[in-house]
Amino acid sequence: MSVIEKLGLAALHRMDPETAHDLSIKALAAGVAPLHGGPVTSDRLRVQLAGMDLPNPIGLAAGYDKNGRAIAPLMKSGFGFIEIGAATPKPQPGNPRPRLFRLTDQQAIINRFGFNNEGAEVIGRRLAARPTGIPVGLNLGANKDSDDRAEDFAKVVRTAGASADFVTVNVSSPNTERLRDLQGADALAALLDRVLIARSGLGKRLPVFLKIAPDLSDDEIRQIASVARNAGLDGIIATNTTLTRDGITGPHASEAGGLSGRPLFAKSTRVLALLHKATKGTIPLIGVGGVATLDDVWQKLRAGASAVQVYSAMIYQGLSIAPRLAEGLDDLLAQHGMTLPEVCGSGVDDWT
């Protein structure tokens, strides 16, 4: 981490968390944040994910650049792919502030944003105007006041999907009331059917991913895997934030919302491994939740991930986390004499 990045992080962490978040996006968009210059890549790091060519398997999770205001600079930050959003059909303000809390001692975050965003039309235009480079995906959400949330997901695909490299059906955010009910087998199958019908009208084969919660039983995970296989989904992202607070202490421990960061690592990695077993490795998996170190990346890959995503760790370590992890992974693959496909799933039994 450079001196400039250390000073910048220190200044941001003296501010209200959401103010700091917004300021960091503005700094990126204005071109005043230090960037790596492009994705880290090598023959060892290149990987195909759902038909997309990734220069490396380290991605940025949805939720940081909700409105796609800093796509171009994020594409130059060392990541192999990024995801923006979530986007809903209509703009909405989200939940009242404060709604973002740092748990510094646990290297964690609690948020209850509630899909605050400028709407699919605005975000879709920004996606369409981005430069060429690494794949950029769009996380799909539903409006809080919607009486047909399944239709909301399909509507965002029709509005902005043509400008994305992949889309993610996000039925796992804990901050929109009853949204997680859509993870039930019947409701999920019906929802995915509508999203895939919307995709068929785009004129291109857009990869569709599903993002699930970590707070699922083993049986629910197996049911979701079955629905995903039957629907022909292109990938599953495991996992979103958790509602549990096991071992969490401090002044913000009881705040409502989803918990992310280090405390989520073991829970989300176990879900990942169970999914890999349930899908028999037939659906690409993206591991997210608590990824902060090179060993975390390695464990996610061994648990069945083809790629990983980071977010909360970036709040504490800065944008340089992406090139650090990618370069470290390149070295680790060389040391072990292994390819990414050989690592993927090689340690599933450690987690199940």
N, C-alpha and C positions, 0 to 999 in steps of 0.2 A: 504494500500500500504506500503510495507516495505521500510526501509531507502535505501537499495541497489537499489530497483526499482526506487525510487524517484531520486537518484543520476544518475542512468542510463538514465532515461528519460531526465533529465536536460542536460546531456552531449549530447544526441542525438539531442535535440532541438537546440543546438548551431551549428549543422552541416547543410549543404545543405540537404533538405528533402529526395532526392533520395539516397544520400550517407548514410544517417541515416537508411533509409529503408533497404538497402542492408546490412549494418553492423548488424542490428538487426537480419536478417535472418542468417547471418554467426555466430553470437553469439549463436543463438538457435541450429544451426547445430553442433556447436563445444561443446555444453553442458555447456556453461558458463552463460546462462541466468537462473534466478530463476523460477522454475516451481511449480505448485500446486501438481503434482505427479500423477494425474489421474482425471477423470471426477467426478464432484460433483453429487451425486445421492441420491435418497430416493424413497419410494413408491409413494410419491406425485409427484415427478419430472419425473419419468419414463413415456415415451410416445411413441406410435407407430406413425411413419411418413412414409407413403407409403410402409408399410410392414417392415420398419427398426425399430429396437428397440433402442431408444435413452435413455441414462441414465438421461439426462436433455434436455430441449428444447432450450438451449443457444448455438448457432452455430457461427463459424467464417466464414464470407463471403469470396467469391473469391476475388482475387486481391492482397492479402497480400503475400502469398507464391505462386507466379505465376508458378514457376518451380518445385514445390514439393521438395525443398531442405531441408525442416525442418518438414516433416510430423510427424515423430516419436515424437519429443519434443512437437509439437503443440497438439498432441493427449493426452499429459500429462498436459495440461495447464488448465484443468477444463471445457473445452467445452464438449457439448454432441454430437457434430458432427462438422466436418470442411469441407471446400470446397477449392480446389486449382485451379490454372489456372487463366486466360483462356489459353487453349492450342489450337494451330492451327496446321494444317497438316505439314507445313514446319516451321522451325525456322524463326523468323523475329525480327529485332531490335526495331521495334516500331517507334514512332515519335521522332524528335530531342529533345535533352535536352536544357534548363530546361523544365520539363513536370510534375512536382509535386510541389504544393504550399500549405503551411500552412496558414490558416486564423485563427490565434490563438484566436482573440477576439470573433469570432463567433463559435469557436470549430468546424471548418469545414476544408475541404480539396478540392482543385481543382486538378484534374489530367487529362492529355491527353496522357497517355502512348501509346495507340494504339496497344494493344495486343502484347507487347514485350514478347517473350518466346522462349524456346529452342526447341520447336516442340513436337508433340504428341508422337513420339517414345521414346525420352529421358524421358519425363514426365511419360509416361506409365510404363517404366521400374522402375522408382522410386516408383510409386504407387504399383506395384507388389511386391516390396521388403519391404514394410512397415510392421510393426508388427500388430498383431491382437489388436482389441480394438474398439474404437468408429467408426461409419461410416465416410468414407472419400469420398467426391464427387469430380467430375471433371467438371469444367466449360468449355464449348465448344465455340470456336471462329472460325472465317474465316480469311484467309490471305488477306492482303490489296490488293495484286495484282491478286487475284483470279478472274477468269471469270465465276465461278459457285460456289457461296458462299454456296448455299444449299448443294452441294456435299461436301464442306469442312467440314460442321458439321457432315455429315454421315461418312466421312473418319476418323475423330477423334474418333468417336464411334467405328469403325472397328479396329482402331489401338490401342486404349488405354481403351476402354470401359469395356473390360472384367476384368480389374484390379481395377475398381472403384466400389463403393457401390451405387452411383447414378451419373447421368450426368445432366447438366443444359444447355439447349439451350439458348445461350446469344445473342439475337437479339436486345439488348437495350443499348449497349455501344454507347456513342455519339462520340467516338474517331476514329472510322473507317467509312470513308465516305459512306453514303447511307445504312449502315447496318440496321438502324432503319426502312428502307423501308420494311424489311422483317416482320414487325409487322402487315402489312395489311392482311386482312382476307384470301384472296386467296393465296398470297405468303406464309403466315404462314402455312396454311393447307398443301400446297405442300411441304414445308420444313419439317414439322413434319412427314409427310408420309415417306419421305426419311430417316429421323433419325430413325423412328420406324422399317422400313425395315432393316436398318443396325443393330439395336438392335436384331432383330429376328435371326440373324446369330451368336450371341455370345454364345448361349447355356445356357443362364441364363436370368431370368426376371429382367432386370436392370431398376430401376425406372428412368423415364425421367421427368425432371422439365423444366419449361419455365421461363426465367427471363425477365420481362417487364420494360419499362420506366415509370417514373412518369409523363411525359409530354404528356399525352394522354387525349382525350376528353372522356366524359362519354359514348358516343356511341362507340368509339373505344374500351373502356374497355369491354363493353358488347359483342362486336364482338369477341374479344380475348377469353373471357370466353366461348362463344359458340364454337369456333374452338377447344379450349382445351378440352371441354367436348366431342365433337364429335370424337376427336382423341384418347380419352382415356388416356390423360396425367395423370401422377401420382402426380403432384403438380405444383404450380405457385409461383415464388419468386417475391415479390413486395416490393421494386422496386430497379432499378439501380439508377445511378446518374442523376441529372437534369441539363438542359441547362439554366434554369432561374437563375436570380440573384436578386430576390426580397429582398430588405432590406440588401443586401450585400455591405459592404463598406471596405475601406482599400486599400493598394498598389497593391494587387493581384486581386481585385474584377473583373477586366475586362479581366483577363486571359481566353483564350479559354479552353474548356474542360468540364468535368462533375463535378458538385458540390455535395459533400457528407457531412455528419455530421449533426449537430443540425438544420440548416435551412431547411433540407429536411424532418424533422419528420412529420409535419402536412400534407404536400403534399403526401408523400408516404403512410401515414396511411389512408388518405381518399381513395386513390386508392385501398388499401387493403380491406377496408370496402365495397366499391363498387363491388369488385370482389367477396367477400363473398356473397353479395346479388345476384349477377348475376349468380353465380354457385350454389346458394341455399345450400351452405355448402357441396357440393358433391365432391369437389376437395380440398385436403389439401393445405393450403397457408402458406408460410414462409414470415414473416414480416421483412423487412430490410430497413434502411434509418433513420439515426438520433437517433438510440438506444444508449443511454448513461447512463440511470439511471434505477432503479428498476421500477419507475412509467412508464417509456417509455415501458419497457417490458410488464407491466400489460396492458397498453393501446393498444399495438399491439395485444396482445392475445384477449382482449375484442373486437377489431375491426375485428377479424376473423382469426388471425394467430394460427396455431397449434404449431409453433416454430418460433424463431427469429434468426437473424444473426446480428453480430456487426463487425465493422472494424474501421471506422474513430475514434470512441471513444477510441479504444485501443491505437491509436497513442498518445492520450492525457492522458490516464489513466493507460496504461500499461497492460500487460497480466493478471494481477490480476483481471481485470474487469470481466472475465468469472466466477471464483468462487464466487466473490462478488454478481453478479447478480443471479447466480443459488441458492446460499444459501439464499439470500434475498427473492427470489421467493418461496422457500420452506417454509420460515417463513410466508410469506404473504398468501399462500394457507392455511396454518394451521390456521391463524387468521380468515380467512373468512369461514373456513370449506368447501372449494370448491375443486373440482378436476380440472385438466387442461381442460378436455373436457367441463366441466360446464362453465368455464371462456370463452372459445373460442366462439367468436361471440356474447357474452352477451351485448356488448356495441356498436354494429354496427350502431344503429340509432344516436348515438352521433356524428358520422363522416359523415353521409349522409343526 
